[in-house]
């Protein structure tokens, strides 16, 4: 993990398209601004984790359903 020290209104760049700016400090919270192209999806990590867990569960359910359909079709004569 890269750890950088920034003050309020200072930024870091990720590649040439993404700018992270420290907007403010409020107690133990840091407020950041993110400038990124529209095609770059930005989520808080807990939201990202929830989305991926749901997508993984949905993919597993679809895979199980496809396997179930495939084996049922194999047992039926043509």
C-alpha atoms as one frame of an Amber mdcrd trajectory, in Angstrom:
protein
   0.000   0.000   0.000   1.286   3.425  -0.917   0.778   5.930   1.908   0.904
   9.626   1.057   0.600  12.694   3.259  -1.564  15.500   1.868  -2.953  18.695
   3.341  -6.368  20.182   2.693  -6.797  21.180  -0.973  -3.825  19.054  -2.072
  -4.276  16.268  -4.608  -2.813  13.049  -5.911  -3.148  11.732  -9.448  -3.914
   8.145 -10.425  -2.797   7.779 -14.003  -3.584  10.835 -16.073  -7.365  10.805
 -15.616  -8.131  10.410 -11.905  -7.503  13.148  -9.346  -8.085  12.615  -5.610
  -8.265  15.871  -3.616  -8.404  16.324   0.150 -11.430  18.615   0.451 -11.490
  18.947   4.212 -10.780  17.480   7.608 -13.470  17.055  10.258 -12.236  15.401
  13.446 -11.158  11.880  12.530 -12.800  12.041   9.081 -11.140  13.074   5.860
 -13.362  14.421   3.096 -12.053  13.646  -0.365 -13.130  14.661  -3.818 -12.672
  12.355  -6.785 -12.463  13.575 -10.353 -12.643  10.699 -12.812 -14.052  10.031
 -16.275 -17.662   8.817 -16.353 -16.596   5.326 -17.462 -14.652   4.848 -14.198
 -16.917   3.393 -11.517 -16.243   4.740  -8.017 -17.731   3.113  -4.887 -16.948
   3.166  -1.186 -15.226  -0.135  -0.391 -18.118  -1.489   1.695 -20.557  -0.848
  -1.178 -18.115  -2.427  -3.645 -17.827  -5.527  -1.432 -21.630  -5.830  -1.154
 -22.087  -5.505  -4.915 -19.473  -8.155  -5.627 -20.881 -10.528  -2.999 -24.346
 -10.160  -4.560 -22.964 -10.631  -8.080 -21.050 -13.747  -6.966 -24.190 -15.172
  -5.315 -26.285 -14.419  -8.422 -23.682 -16.041 -10.691 -23.575 -19.149  -8.469
 -27.372 -19.414  -8.495 -27.465 -19.065 -12.285 -24.723 -21.665 -12.645 -26.597
 -24.119 -10.395 -29.809 -23.505 -12.342 -28.043 -24.116 -15.665 -26.494 -27.347
 -14.385 -29.898 -28.475 -13.100 -31.543 -27.792 -16.451 -28.710 -29.488 -18.336
 -28.906 -32.709 -16.318 -32.702 -32.826 -16.543 -32.508 -32.538 -20.315 -29.909
 -35.328 -20.524 -32.243 -37.825 -18.824 -35.161 -37.236 -21.178 -35.259 -39.284
 -24.378 -35.348 -37.435 -27.694
